[in-house]
Amino acid sequence: MNKKIIYGVIAILFVVGGIIGFNFYQKIFGNAVKKDGAIYIGSNYHLIDVKKLLTEYINKPENFIWVAEKKKFTKPKGGKYILKKGMSMNDVVNLLRSGNQTPVKVSFNNQDTLEKLAGRIAQQIETDSISLLQAMIDETFLAKNGFNKQTALEIYIPNSYQFYWNTSANKFRDKMLREYKRFWNQSRLDKAKKLNLTKSEVIALASIVQKETAQKSERPIVAGLYLNRLKDNWPLQADPTLIYAIKQLKGQDFVVKRVLNKDKEIKSPYNTYMHTGLPPSLIAMPDVSSIDAVLNYKKHNYYYMCASTEKIGFHDFAKSLAQHNRNAAKYQKWISQRGIRR
């Protein structure tokens, strides 16, 4: 009788032990992630913060803390992490402990000031815009690499790039400098040399071309026109540089729809009606098509251009001042009829 009781107790213990063991196994190795997704872990997050992020994606979030403690995992590494449906809690902890994060795609274009660029980047990675701006205008960094606050924007070539989400401001800036150097391959450098222009001068001209026309097909023609003027030592007389000068005086949010004759008297190194040659720096963030339009400009004999009244968004080009004056008169009449004064 006693043996039966003993055997019964042992059997019960085996069953209970099996149940407990199975529960432990399920906590650690059972399916925990209920749907695919991505979580973004801040650099200063603790396990309790990660648990809150995981709540949407895992069954029994409290098991995360339990498994993490059993595996002596105390400090998560910041970044973007991809969760797959069916992952176990052990898989999740191992992923976060390894720091095997997934890069994010960072893209930007048309951010015409460093402040706007910093704000745009801060929307895509962990680093805040103030830290980014401070890194971008760091005088030691700029001087070391041949830039200043006016030319610093040219480092950032518009495109899409891969970054870790928790990339610091300095590392972001440093990688963009490497990308800038990679962009200026030997082919582009050779073309700039043939134009007798530096990289900064190419980008400065490209920024004018960018602002002159949104039509990519027209940019090589516009670039060729300005290069004709530079070659013959004519003033560029580029309205976008004048608008830039006006905004420097009145603020970046000031809207200029029409350049007036009195604006051409503004005392500014960016007034290309008053000064010959290129402005001191780029006036906007040119995209790759504008830079390459300068390097691969179209050869022609145009020296004048005016917004077209018949093909909106494009320009009428002229070889002579007489032809240009006719085009300009037509445009001035067209714009005045629409009540555009400034």
C-alpha positions, -999 to +999 in steps of 0.1 A: +000+000+000+028+024+010+046+016-023+015+025-043+013+058-025+049+065-031+046+056-068+015+078-070+033+108-054+063+103-078+040+102-107+023+134-096+056+151-091+066+140-126+034+154-141+037+187-121+074+189-130+065+183-166+039+210-166+062+235-149+090+226-173+067+229-203+055+263-191+091+274-186+099+261-221+070+280-236+080+312-218+115+310-233+111+291-266+074+292-274+059+315-301+058+349-285+056+374-314+021+376-327+027+398-358+055+413-379+067+448-370+095+471-361+104+488-328+127+517-323+147+516-291+161+548-278+198+549-267+188+556-231+160+531-228+157+505-200+140+471-201+107+485-188+107+509-218+113+481-242+085+461-226+061+489-234+073+489-270+068+452-273+032+452-259+017+456-293+037+428-308+041+400-282+019+378-261+024+382-223+049+411-223+057+404-187+075+373-199+101+395-217+114+409-184+115+374-169+134+359-198+157+389-200+166+385-163+172+348-167+196+355-195+212+384-175+202+409-202+199+443-185+208+470-211+192+471-245+212+486-274+194+514-292+182+511-328+155+498-351+147+461-347+125+439-369+102+414-352+089+384-371+057+366-363+065+333-345+097+345-328+103+332-293+110+354-263+145+339-264+149+351-300+137+386-291+161+389-262+190+376-282+182+400-310+181+430-287+212+419-268+232+414-300+225+450-313+218+435-347+196+464-357+181+471-392+193+503-410+167+529-419+165+548-452+173+584-448+164+607-477+163+645-482+161+671-510+152+707-514+162+716-478+178+750-487+192+758-453+211+737-427+183+744-402+157+728-425+180+699-433+186+692-397+149+692-391+143+668-420+169+644-408+157+645-372+124+631-384+141+600-397+167+591-370+169+594-332+192+624-331+175+657-325+177+687-349+197+709-325+225+683-322+225+678-359+228+715-367+256+719-341+275+691-358+269+706-393+282+740-384+311+729-361+339+753-371+367+728-365+351+702-387+344+727-414+378+743-414+395+709-414+376+698-446+378+731-465+342+744-458+326+773-439+291+780-427+281+794-460+293+764-480+286+737-455+253+728-472+271+715-503+283+685-483+248+671-484+241+656-518+203+648-520+197+611-522+186+581-501+212+567-477+213+538-452+218+548-416+214+531-382+185+548-365+206+556-334+234+572-355+248+602-336+248+637-351+286+637-356+285+602-373+257+613-396+277+644-406+309+624-411+292+598-433+277+625-454+312+639-460+323+605-471+293+603-495+302+637-508+337+626-516+324+594-532+300+615-553+329+635-567+344+606-586+372+611-611+348+615-640+330+644-623+363+659-612+377+658-647+346+675-661+348+703-635+385+708-643+376+712-680+351+739-670+379+755-649+356+753-619+361+740-584+336+715-568+322+744-548+318+765-579+301+737-598+276+733-569+271+770-566+262+772-603+240+741-600+221+757-571+212+786-594+202+762-622+181+743-597+162+775-587+159+787-623+140+757-636+122+726-623+124+710-657+153+685-657+154+685-695+160+723-695+188+723-669+217+716-693+205+745-715+203+769-685+237+757-673+252+763-708+237+799-708+253+808-675+286+792-685+285+814-717+282+844-695+310+834-672+333+827-701+327+862-715+328+878-681+292+889-682+273+893-649+251+863-644+220+884-637+203+854-621+171+863-603+174+833-579+206+849-564+188+882-560+159+864-543+185+848-520+199+882-511+164+895-504+157+866-481+189+872-463+177+907-455+141+900-448+141+864-436+138+830-451+100+830-450+097+862-470+079+854-503+093+868-535+071+862-566+085+889-587+119+906-588+117+943-592+142+968-607+149+983-573+160+949-560+188+949-584+204+977-564+206+956-532+242+956-518+250+920-514+277+896-527+248+875-540+235+903-562+247+889-596+233+919-614+258+941-595+287+916-594+303+894-620+312+858-615+296+832-592+282+841-558+302+832-527+284+800-521+255+779-532+221+795-527+201+763-524+205+725-522+209+714-558+200+678-567+221+655-587+204+664-620+214+700-615+250+693-607+253+669-636+236+695-658+264+718-652+291+692-657+273+680-689+260+714-700+246+718-735+267+739-758+248+767-776+249+805-782+222+815-758+229+844-735+194+854-724+164+836-709+129+845-698+100+826-684+078+814-712+042+826-713+032+798-737+049+768-721+044+774-684+073+761-663+098+764-692+118+793-706+123+811-739+160+814-748+176+841-769+209+848-785+205+885-789+193+913-765+167+924-790+150+890-790+153+888-753+137+922-748+107+910-769+104+879-748+108+899-716+081+924-726+057+896-733+064+880-699+061+913-680+027+920-696+016+885-688+026+887-652+012+922-647-022+910-661-023+885-632-017+911-606+016+898-594+035+928-580+060+912-556 
